[in-house]
Amino acid sequence: MFQLWWERFFYKKGGKPKEGGIKLVKDSFSQVKKRDGSIEPFTIKKIIRAIEQALLATGFYQPGKAEGLAHEVIENLSINRERPIPLVEEIQDEVERVLMSHSLLQVAKAYILYREKRREIREAKWKLFGIHDDLKLSFNAIQVLKERYLVKNEEGEVQETPKAMMKRVARAVAEADRLYGQDVSESYEKFYHLLTSLEFLPNSPTLMNAGTPLGQLSACFVLPVEDSIEGIFNTLRDMAIIHKSGGGTGFNFSQLRPKGDRVSSTGGRASGPVSFMRIFDTATDVVKQGGRRRGANMGILRFNHPDVREFIRAKNQAGFLENFNLSVAISDEEMERVHQGEKIDLIDPHLRKAVSTINARELFDLIVESAWKSGEPGIVFLDEINRNNPTPSLGSLEATNPCGEVPLLPYESCNLGSINLSKMSADGKIDYQKLQRVVFDAVHFLDNIIDINRYPLPMVEKIVKANRKIGLGVMGFADLLCKLGISYHSEQALQIAEQLITFITSEAKMASKKLAEKRGVFPNYPKSIPATKNLPLRNATLISIAPTGTISLIAGCSSGIEPYFALIYRRYVLENTELIEINPLLEEKLKALKIEEKIRKSIWEKGSLKDIDGIPEHLHSLFLTALEIPPTFQVQIQAVFQKQVDNAVSKTINLPTDATLEDVGQAYFLAHQLGCKGITVYRYQSRESQVLYLGSGAKECENC
């Protein structure tokens, strides 16, 4: 396929324009042949970026210069083309010739070195991992993909490249269109571009399992826990099946009778919720998800449960309930009693009566103290969650997925995906047109997953297809702010956050409405809140902000809506494999500013720009790290997103090591005041082991 290109003639040496000013260049090319023989759509952006890097490295950078040189390359190739589809090497050779023709000898040398470096990197990836990196991902991304995501044969040998993985996923998800008489090939092309451009990625189980015999694509599930041995162990069995298929699980243990209650059927005494959680934790440890990773759980207990103090302190001892995140569910009334320092009744859920009383503030302070010590428990505000329950007639929302961003009914699962905001800017502005396209394609993609998913339990399939909940979120928010020249800790950041999530939510509703026109509303729509507002939607929920975990690593962007944890840090994934992460945006800027090696070394050793001389002030503000940003401001960011999110927001409020109990308490109070649905804090080095460590010298959600 050929196209017509309007190409600008470029300035010769001496500043005089070429004759004609603007020229129609015919038979330009729209495809390029890669080194492996594959054919790909051609984009001039890659040429521009490579030339920009060479200009920056040599101090010859000027706005628009790389674009002009790149267009000259295309013009020359169009005139002198020997084959319909040029080889990538031919394009690169022409770049060198154009640079030389403009007497940019140093730039040409830098570009040649850049080519050589890229070649060496490709060869190194092949030697280290035996994988052809056809998406130009980071070493860490390739390592994670090899270990977890890429299809292997029975001998454990990788059978696909990163692009082949995206092709497998796109093809499988597009097949759902066939159910509605739509063009599968068109959707496949759309989804394939969405994934290979890294503009959007679905949750990990979809990348792992789409187009494979396993076929379980949901990230997380919520299961009920009944107050009986039979009910508890039925749930344990269901959890094991879900973990085996690649999902995580959330539970509310508040229906279990407290420790010491008499069990009439046996004459014995109940052991309490925490003891049963230990069984769930042990089972999680021995059932490896999809043969690739261990499961994750959320355990929730109500603020007024008699065993709540044991629950709060459960993770103060190292190695206890390691496969659980813990949260205390607290009501608005109970928060008011905390503020007033009043007593509350502790209610036995089996006897349905008060068995003791406790000062609400003292109990809340115990949560604060424990969170300060270990990062757990978090808090879930169930009243706020249920004020936004789209299907209240089906029951209350009592539990969430492991990271807390999706409140779900019993047996519901969540299908998550995240837009890469780092790719949603152009010329220092947010590209809302591109963002709109990605939102529409992503909603279509996630809705399709519901139809092609292979559900681990019949009850899950029934309610998931009845409500068709999806969770579209974002990642790369910190990167986007950096590209826009905006500090994360600023009023501008709050404004951008509000603009972004308002736009995404609005467009997602429009996308879901259009799908409903073609495919019908979700089956439970007639008895839903959207029905009372005359808002016909395909999906009961649309937006969730997940922590993104390893998918942001694959996409090469910052996690979720988090600030930069550090500018260089150690990440522990893959059963404690250590990965070193260096902020690529900062690395680019340091090279462009020709910051001396000694200063750069200090940054990489420390992990931040704080107290490092020789760094321009604007860089300090752009590359603030999480531990430099007040926790109250981090809560404000979370709250701004939460206002427009119909599910919830998962964000960790990171605190420095010297943070106080008061800092933790303030964050919890502010989260409730601003309408957050939950909150988690973590004080750096409050645990013996964590996923992320500052400098070259924290574990995360691997589902979403």
C-alpha positions, 0 to 999 in steps of 0.5 A: 500500500502506498500513499501520497506524502506532502513533504517540506523541502529543507534548508541547505547549508547556508540557510537558503530553502530548496527550490519549490518550498513544498513538494508532493512526493509520490509513492512514499512507503508505508511499510518497512522490512525488519531484520528478521524479515517481518513487515511492519507499518512504517513510522517516521517517529522512530527516525526522528527519535534516533536523530534527536538522540544523536543531536542531544548527545553532541549538543546540536539539538534545536527544536524541529531540526530532527523532524526536518532531517528525518523528512529529508531522509524519507524524501531521498528514499522515496526518490531513489527507492530500489524496492517497494518496501525498504529494509530498515538498514537502508533507512539507517544508511540514508540517515547517516548520508543526510547527516553527513550532507549537512556537515553534521559529522559529530552527529553522524558519528553519534548516530553510528554509535547509537546503531552499534549500541542497539545492535549490541543490545539486541545481541545481548538480549539474545545471548542472555535470554534466547529471545528475539526482542522485536518490541525493543523492550528493556532487559528487565521486561524481556526477563519477566516476559521470558519467565512468566508470559511467553508461551513455552513448550514441554521442555520449557523452551520459549516458543514466541517473541514479544510481538508474537505474544501480542498477536496471540492475545489480540487474535484471541480477544478479537474472536469475541466480535464473531458472536456479534456479527462484527469484523474480527480481522478489523478488531484484531488489527486494532487490538494488535496495534493497541498492544504492540504500541504499548499504549494499553496493556491488559492484566497479566492473566490475559497476556499469559493465557489468552489464546492458550488452553488455560484461557483464564483471563481475569486478574482477581476474584472475590469469594464468600466465607460462610461461618461453617467448616463446610463453607470455609473449606468449600471456599478454600477449594475454590480459592485453590482452583482460582489461584491455579488458573492465574487469579488472585482472591479477596475475602471478608472474614467478618461472618466467622465467629470469634475465637472462643465461641462455643460450637454447638455441633461439636461442643468445642470452641471456635478458633477465630478468623485469623486461624482460618486465614493461616490455612488460606495463606498456607494453601496459597503458598503451595498452589502456584498460579498457572505454574508461573507465580504465587497467588495473592489475597485480600483479607478484610475484617470489620472494625466491630468484630470481636477479634479485630485486635488480633487481626490488626496485629497479625502481620506485625510478626515477620513471615505471618500471612505473607500471601495476604494484604489486610484491611479493616472495614470501617463505617462512617458512623465508626469513623465519627466515633473515632473522631469523638473518642466514643465507645463502640460495641464489638458484635459477635456475628454468630450470636448477633449481639454485643459481647464487649465494648472498646474506645473507637479511638484506641482501636483506630490508634492500634491500626495506625500503630500497626500500619506504621510498624508493618504497612498493614492493615489498610482501611476500607471505607465500606459506606463510600464503596456501597454509595457507588454500588451499581447493583445494590439490589444484588447485595452489598459490596463487602470485599475487594480484590487483593490490591483494593481497586475493585470492590466485588460481589461474591464470585465476581471477577475483575478484568483490568487493563491500563492506558499508558499515559506516558504515550499520551502526549505530543509537543508538550501537551496531552494528546486527547484525540489519541487518548480518546481512541485508546479509551474506546479500543480498550473498553472494546477489548475488555468487554470482549474478554468477558465473552472469551474468558474460561471461567474457573467456576460456573458461579463466577461465569454466571455473575460476571456475564450478568454484570459485565464489570470491567476496570480500565485504568492508567499507568505512567502518570508520573512520566506524563507529568514529567513530559509536560514539565509539571511537578508531581507535587503541585496544584498543576498535577492535581488539575491534570489528574482531574482533567485526565480522569474526567475525560477518560471516564466520560469517554469510557461511558460513551464507549460502553454506551455504543457497545450497548447499542450494538450488543445490548446492556448488561443483563442486570441493567434493569435493576441497576443504578445506571437504569434509574439514570436512563444511562444504557451501558454495556458494563456495570462498572468501567474504571479502576486504578490498579497498581499495574505491577509488572505490566508497567515494567513491560510497558517501560513506564511508571506504575499506576498513578504513583510518583517515582518511587526512586530514580534508581531502585531495586525491584524484587519479582519472580520469586525474589529475582532482583531487577535494577530499574533506572529512570530513563527520562532522567537519564535522557535529561542528564545526558542532554545537559551534559551532567558530569559523570561524578554527579550522575554516579551520586544520583544512581547511588542515592536514588534521588536528586535531593541534596545533590549539587550541580542539578538544575532546580527544574529537574529537582521539581520534575523528579521528586520521589515518593519519599519527598512528597508529603503523604497528605498530598499523595492522598489528595492525588488519590482522591482526585482520581477517586471522584471519577472512578466507579470502582476504586483506586489502588495507591500506596501512600509512601512514607519516609523511615522517620515518619511518625504515627501522626503522619499515618493517622493524618493520611487515614483521616484525610482519605476518609474526609476526601471520599477515598474508598480505601487507603494503604500506607507503607513506611520505608524499611518498616519490614525486614523485606520489601519489594522496592529498595532505594538506589542501586544499593518493594513486593508488588501486584503481579496480577494487574 
